[in-house]
């Protein structure tokens, strides 16, 4: 579950600026779907770096990607997510 969180959270962080640019104040996002591919074991006690990026938007959907890299810069896990924008009550 920690690896899933490491892939989920950075994708939300990169989705947030698009939220403020395209939707009214008070809009929020929730994870609609997340998928991941694990290319190597992730070991406790080792250092990793995460990277997230915005892929695009479609209506109230925000599409993002993430990756988890080991200390040598090799990706050990890659994820994609769809975030759903929840609009504030009028």
C-alpha positions in Angstrom: 0.0 0.0 0.0 2.9 2.4 0.5 4.1 1.9 -3.0 0.6 2.6 -4.3 0.5 5.8 -2.2 3.9 6.8 -3.6 2.4 6.5 -7.1 -1.0 8.1 -6.2 0.0 11.2 -4.3 2.4 12.8 -6.8 -0.2 12.4 -9.6 -2.7 14.3 -7.4 -0.1 17.1 -6.8 0.4 17.6 -10.6 -3.4 17.5 -11.2 -4.0 20.3 -8.7 -2.7 23.2 -10.9 -5.0 22.1 -13.7 -7.8 22.1 -11.3 -7.3 25.8 -10.4 -6.8 26.8 -14.0 -9.9 25.1 -15.5 -12.5 24.8 -12.7 -14.3 27.2 -10.3 -12.9 27.9 -6.8 -13.8 25.2 -4.4 -13.5 22.3 -6.9 -11.8 19.2 -5.5 -10.4 16.0 -7.0 -10.7 12.3 -6.1 -8.9 9.4 -7.5 -11.2 7.7 -10.0 -8.8 5.0 -11.2 -5.2 4.0 -10.7 -3.1 1.4 -12.4 0.6 0.5 -12.0 3.3 -1.7 -13.5 6.1 -2.9 -11.2 9.4 -3.5 -13.0 11.6 -4.4 -10.0 11.2 -5.1 -6.3 10.8 -2.1 -4.0 12.8 -2.7 -0.8 12.2 -1.1 2.6 15.1 1.1 3.8 16.3 2.1 0.3 15.9 5.6 -1.2 13.5 6.3 -4.0 12.3 9.3 -5.9 8.8 9.9 -7.4 7.9 11.9 -10.4 4.4 12.9 -11.5 3.2 14.6 -14.7 -0.1 15.7 -16.2 -1.0 13.8 -19.3 -4.2 15.7 -20.2 -7.8 16.6 -19.4 -11.2 15.7 -20.8 -14.2 17.3 -19.2 -14.0 16.7 -15.5 -11.3 14.0 -15.9 -7.6 14.7 -15.3 -5.2 12.1 -16.6 -1.8 11.8 -14.9 1.3 9.6 -14.9 3.8 8.8 -12.1 7.0 6.8 -11.7 9.1 5.6 -8.8 12.9 5.6 -9.4 15.6 3.8 -7.5 18.9 5.6 -6.5 20.5 4.8 -9.9 17.6 6.5 -11.7 16.0 3.3 -12.9 12.2 3.3 -12.9 11.0 0.5 -10.6 7.3 1.3 -10.9 5.2 3.3 -13.3 1.6 4.4 -12.8 -1.3 6.2 -14.4 -4.4 7.7 -12.8 -7.6 9.3 -13.7 -8.7 12.0 -11.3 -12.4 13.2 -11.2 -13.2 16.8 -10.5 -15.9 17.3 -7.9 -17.5 20.7 -8.5 -18.6 22.9 -5.6 -22.3 23.2 -4.9 -23.8 26.3 -6.5 
